[in-house]
């Protein structure tokens, strides 16, 4: 499954987002100096070969009235997979990984109410034999931008920090006002966008909207922060990023805002947060680092800790993907 230069350009462009125009594939084709038929054929092949997980809407749970959080626990080996099955059955769980750590199961859970969250977490704890469940809510966001650079990944200069994409923020996301028609559009975009010349027209027909109304509603969802983008979500390993490590470190509270921005500036970092520390788990700055192998991930982490003078840190490598899907309602 070899990728040529046009495949790589297309995968990079579609991670940025698809334009809200009648013929979006044609717009992408013209931008990349290709023809629409070629783009559609390439996308069919790239999906079939496993490079693309899906092409559709990427939504912000907080903008839709949901709250998400990261959790971890130490699960005994004899209970590990039965616990994973319980965790994975919940729609609100989008990611679940085995990591090389004392805390070997890490998952995210998004729910609308605290009552719902509590019931789910108690069921998970019971399945795992009642271990301590660590909660790591985000206290400050520095970066949330998954972009797997498919062009020039091997370039050593890739570890040079790039400008931060989000800036640090502690502001709470206010949910958008969502109408029934918006929900219909959201549900259509949670799947795969049709690989047809006019995919938004097909969605308009399914929801009973005009094409103009579809665009207006999607633009409003974007402006309100509920819709991040409509684009491609790649499969990390198939795309050549077979190693992903959760970098964690301990920093004085007053140093976190500026250090977090600098860490977020690395192109290999997709997520960067200040998270809650615990007495027996003192780490308070977290980042996901992606690379073709563990050595490349360590190189980024070690460059950062040297620059910041950090002594207490770790990299928790993912050894098994138990669940990975997009947020849906």
C-alpha positions as CSV (number, residue, x, y, z in Angstrom):
1,X,0.0,0.0,0.0
2,X,2.3,2.7,-1.3
3,X,1.2,6.4,-1.3
4,X,2.3,8.7,-4.1
5,X,2.8,12.4,-3.7
6,X,-0.8,13.2,-4.8
7,X,-2.2,10.7,-2.2
8,X,-0.2,12.4,0.5
9,X,-1.2,15.9,-0.6
10,X,-4.9,14.9,-0.6
11,X,-4.7,13.3,2.8
12,X,-3.1,16.4,4.3
13,X,-5.6,18.7,2.6
14,X,-8.7,16.7,3.8
15,X,-7.5,16.7,7.4
16,X,-7.7,20.5,7.3
17,X,-11.3,20.4,6.2
18,X,-13.8,20.2,3.3
19,X,-15.3,23.4,2.0
20,X,-19.0,24.1,2.3
21,X,-19.7,24.4,-1.4
22,X,-22.0,22.5,-3.8
23,X,-19.1,20.5,-5.3
24,X,-16.5,20.2,-2.6
25,X,-14.5,17.4,-4.2
26,X,-14.1,19.5,-7.3
27,X,-12.9,22.5,-5.2
28,X,-10.3,20.3,-3.6
29,X,-9.3,18.8,-7.0
30,X,-8.7,22.3,-8.5
31,X,-6.7,23.4,-5.5
32,X,-4.4,20.3,-5.8
33,X,-4.3,20.5,-9.6
34,X,-6.1,17.2,-10.0
35,X,-9.5,16.3,-11.6
36,X,-12.6,15.5,-9.5
37,X,-12.8,11.9,-10.8
38,X,-9.2,11.3,-9.8
39,X,-9.8,12.6,-6.3
40,X,-12.9,10.4,-5.8
41,X,-11.1,7.3,-7.0
42,X,-8.2,8.0,-4.7
43,X,-10.5,8.5,-1.7
44,X,-12.3,5.2,-2.5
45,X,-8.9,3.4,-2.6
46,X,-7.5,5.1,0.5
47,X,-10.5,4.2,2.5
48,X,-10.4,0.6,1.2
49,X,-6.7,0.3,2.1
50,X,-7.3,1.6,5.6
51,X,-5.6,5.0,5.6
52,X,-8.9,6.9,6.1
53,X,-11.1,6.0,9.1
54,X,-13.9,8.3,7.9
55,X,-14.7,11.5,6.2
56,X,-17.4,13.5,7.9
57,X,-18.1,15.9,10.7
58,X,-15.8,16.3,13.7
59,X,-17.9,17.7,16.6
60,X,-17.1,19.4,19.9
61,X,-19.0,17.6,22.7
62,X,-19.0,20.7,24.9
63,X,-20.6,22.7,22.2
64,X,-23.4,20.2,22.1
65,X,-24.0,20.2,25.8
66,X,-21.9,17.2,26.8
67,X,-19.0,17.0,29.2
68,X,-16.0,14.8,28.6
69,X,-13.2,13.6,30.8
70,X,-10.2,11.3,30.8
71,X,-10.1,8.3,33.2
72,X,-7.5,5.7,34.1
73,X,-7.3,2.6,36.3
74,X,-5.2,-0.4,37.1
75,X,-7.0,-3.5,35.9
76,X,-5.9,-7.0,36.8
77,X,-4.9,-9.0,33.8
78,X,-7.6,-11.7,34.3
79,X,-10.3,-9.0,34.3
80,X,-8.7,-6.7,31.6
81,X,-10.6,-7.7,28.5
82,X,-14.0,-8.3,30.2
83,X,-13.6,-4.8,31.7
84,X,-12.7,-3.4,28.2
85,X,-15.8,-4.9,26.8
86,X,-17.9,-3.1,29.4
87,X,-16.1,0.2,28.9
88,X,-16.4,-0.1,25.1
89,X,-20.2,-0.7,25.0
90,X,-21.0,2.9,26.0
91,X,-21.5,5.3,23.2
92,X,-19.9,8.1,25.2
93,X,-16.6,6.2,25.3
94,X,-14.7,7.3,22.1
95,X,-11.2,6.2,23.1
96,X,-9.9,3.3,25.2
97,X,-6.3,2.2,25.3
98,X,-4.0,-0.2,27.1
99,X,-0.9,1.8,28.1
100,X,2.4,0.7,29.4
101,X,1.9,2.0,32.9
102,X,0.8,1.0,36.4
103,X,-2.5,2.5,35.3
104,X,-3.0,0.2,32.3
105,X,-6.5,1.2,31.0
106,X,-7.1,4.8,29.8
107,X,-10.5,5.9,28.4
108,X,-12.5,9.0,27.7
109,X,-16.1,9.3,28.6
110,X,-18.5,12.0,27.4
111,X,-22.0,12.3,29.0
112,X,-24.7,14.9,29.2
113,X,-25.4,14.6,33.0
114,X,-23.5,13.8,36.1
115,X,-26.1,11.2,37.0
116,X,-25.5,9.3,33.8
117,X,-21.7,9.6,34.2
118,X,-21.9,8.2,37.8
119,X,-23.9,5.2,36.8
120,X,-21.6,4.3,33.9
121,X,-18.4,4.8,36.0
122,X,-19.7,2.6,38.8
123,X,-20.6,-0.2,36.4
124,X,-17.1,0.0,34.9
125,X,-15.5,-0.1,38.4
126,X,-17.5,-3.2,39.3
127,X,-16.5,-5.0,36.1
128,X,-12.8,-4.2,36.9
129,X,-13.1,-5.5,40.5
130,X,-13.4,-2.2,42.2
131,X,-10.0,-0.5,41.6
132,X,-9.4,3.2,42.3
133,X,-10.7,5.1,39.2
134,X,-8.6,8.2,38.5
135,X,-10.3,11.2,37.0
136,X,-8.3,13.6,35.0
137,X,-10.5,16.6,34.0
138,X,-9.0,19.2,31.8
139,X,-8.1,22.4,33.7
140,X,-6.6,24.3,30.8
141,X,-6.4,23.5,27.1
142,X,-3.3,24.3,25.1
143,X,-3.9,22.4,21.9
144,X,-6.5,20.1,20.4
145,X,-5.6,19.6,16.8
146,X,-5.0,16.1,15.3
147,X,-3.0,16.6,12.1
148,X,-0.9,13.7,10.8
149,X,1.6,15.3,8.3
150,X,1.7,12.8,5.4
151,X,4.4,14.8,3.6
152,X,8.0,14.8,4.8
153,X,7.3,12.9,8.1
154,X,10.9,11.7,8.2
155,X,12.4,15.2,8.1
156,X,14.4,15.8,11.3
157,X,13.3,19.4,11.4
158,X,9.8,18.2,12.2
159,X,10.6,18.4,15.9
160,X,11.0,22.2,15.6
161,X,8.2,23.8,17.5
162,X,5.5,25.4,15.4
163,X,3.1,28.2,16.5
164,X,0.5,27.1,19.0
165,X,-2.9,26.5,17.4
166,X,-5.2,27.1,20.3
167,X,-3.5,29.3,22.9
168,X,-4.1,28.4,26.5
169,X,-7.7,28.7,27.6
170,X,-9.7,27.9,30.7
171,X,-13.0,29.2,29.3
172,X,-16.0,26.9,29.6
173,X,-17.6,26.1,26.2
174,X,-21.2,27.2,26.1
175,X,-23.5,24.8,24.2
176,X,-25.0,25.9,21.0
177,X,-28.7,26.3,20.5
178,X,-29.6,23.1,18.6
179,X,-32.8,22.6,16.7
180,X,-34.3,19.3,15.5
181,X,-33.0,20.0,11.9
182,X,-29.5,20.6,13.3
183,X,-29.7,17.2,15.0
184,X,-30.6,15.6,11.7
185,X,-27.7,17.2,10.0
186,X,-25.3,16.2,12.8
187,X,-26.4,12.6,12.7
188,X,-25.9,12.5,8.9
189,X,-22.4,14.0,9.3
190,X,-21.5,11.5,12.1
191,X,-21.2,8.9,9.4
192,X,-19.3,9.1,6.1
193,X,-19.8,11.9,3.6
194,X,-21.0,10.4,0.3
195,X,-18.2,10.2,-2.3
196,X,-20.4,11.7,-4.9
197,X,-20.0,14.9,-6.9
198,X,-22.5,16.8,-4.6
199,X,-22.4,15.2,-1.2
200,X,-24.1,18.1,0.6
201,X,-27.0,17.9,-1.8
202,X,-27.6,14.3,-0.8
203,X,-27.6,15.3,2.8
204,X,-30.0,18.2,2.1
205,X,-32.4,15.7,0.4
206,X,-32.2,13.3,3.3
207,X,-33.0,16.0,5.9
208,X,-35.6,17.8,3.8
209,X,-33.6,21.1,3.7
210,X,-32.5,23.2,0.9
211,X,-28.8,23.2,0.1
212,X,-28.6,26.8,1.2
213,X,-30.2,26.0,4.6
214,X,-27.7,23.1,5.1
215,X,-24.8,25.5,4.5
216,X,-26.3,28.2,6.8
217,X,-26.9,25.7,9.6
218,X,-23.5,24.1,9.3
219,X,-21.8,27.6,9.3
220,X,-23.8,28.5,12.5
221,X,-22.7,25.2,14.2
222,X,-19.1,26.1,13.2
223,X,-19.4,29.6,14.5
224,X,-20.8,28.4,17.8
225,X,-18.0,25.9,18.3
226,X,-20.2,22.7,18.0
227,X,-18.7,21.7,14.6
228,X,-15.0,21.7,14.4
229,X,-14.7,20.8,10.7
230,X,-15.8,18.4,8.1
231,X,-12.9,16.4,6.9
232,X,-10.8,13.2,7.0
233,X,-9.9,11.3,10.1
234,X,-6.9,9.0,9.4
235,X,-5.9,5.8,11.0
236,X,-2.7,6.5,12.8
237,X,-0.9,3.2,12.3
238,X,-1.8,2.8,8.7
239,X,-0.7,6.3,8.0
240,X,2.8,5.6,9.4
241,X,2.3,6.9,12.9
242,X,2.6,3.6,14.7
243,X,3.8,5.0,18.0
244,X,1.7,7.3,20.2
245,X,2.8,8.2,23.7
246,X,1.0,10.0,26.5
247,X,3.6,12.4,27.8
248,X,3.1,13.4,31.4
249,X,5.2,15.6,33.7
250,X,5.1,17.6,36.9
251,X,5.5,21.3,36.8
252,X,5.0,24.1,39.4
253,X,1.5,25.6,38.8
254,X,3.0,29.0,37.9
255,X,5.1,27.5,35.1
256,X,2.4,25.5,33.4
257,X,0.7,28.2,31.2
258,X,3.9,29.1,29.3
259,X,5.4,25.6,29.3
260,X,2.0,24.2,28.0
261,X,2.0,26.7,25.1
262,X,5.6,25.7,24.2
263,X,4.7,22.0,24.3
264,X,1.7,22.6,22.2
265,X,3.9,24.2,19.6
266,X,5.4,20.8,18.5
267,X,3.9,19.5,15.3
268,X,4.0,16.0,16.7
269,X,1.7,17.0,19.6
270,X,-2.0,16.7,18.9
271,X,-3.5,17.2,22.4
272,X,-2.0,19.2,25.3
273,X,-3.8,19.9,28.6
274,X,-3.2,20.9,32.2
275,X,-5.0,18.1,34.1
276,X,-5.9,17.4,37.7
277,X,-3.1,15.9,39.8
278,X,-3.6,13.2,42.5
279,X,-1.5,12.6,45.7
280,X,-0.1,9.4,44.3
281,X,-0.2,10.6,40.6
282,X,1.3,14.1,40.7
283,X,1.5,14.7,36.9
284,X,-0.3,17.9,35.8
285,X,0.8,18.6,32.2
286,X,-0.3,16.0,29.6
287,X,0.3,15.8,25.8
288,X,-0.2,13.2,23.1
289,X,2.9,12.8,21.0
290,X,2.8,10.9,17.7
291,X,5.6,9.4,15.6
292,X,6.6,6.6,13.3
293,X,8.3,4.8,16.2
294,X,8.9,5.1,20.0
295,X,12.3,6.6,19.5
296,X,10.9,9.6,17.6
297,X,8.3,10.2,20.3
298,X,11.0,10.0,23.0
299,X,13.1,12.5,21.0
300,X,10.3,15.1,21.1
301,X,9.7,14.5,24.8
302,X,13.3,14.6,25.8
303,X,13.9,17.8,23.8
304,X,11.1,19.5,25.7
305,X,12.1,18.3,29.2
306,X,15.7,19.5,28.6
307,X,14.5,22.9,27.5
308,X,12.2,23.2,30.5
309,X,14.4,21.6,33.1
310,X,11.8,19.0,34.0
311,X,12.9,16.1,36.2
312,X,9.7,14.2,36.9
313,X,8.1,12.9,33.7
314,X,7.0,9.7,31.9
315,X,5.8,8.6,28.5
316,X,3.0,6.1,28.6
317,X,3.0,4.3,25.2
318,X,-0.2,2.8,23.8
319,X,0.2,-0.9,23.3
320,X,-3.3,-1.8,22.3
321,X,-6.2,0.2,20.8
322,X,-9.3,-1.1,22.5
323,X,-11.7,1.4,21.0
324,X,-11.4,4.5,18.9
325,X,-14.3,6.2,17.3
326,X,-15.7,9.7,16.8
327,X,-18.1,11.4,19.2
328,X,-21.7,10.8,18.2
329,X,-25.1,11.6,19.6
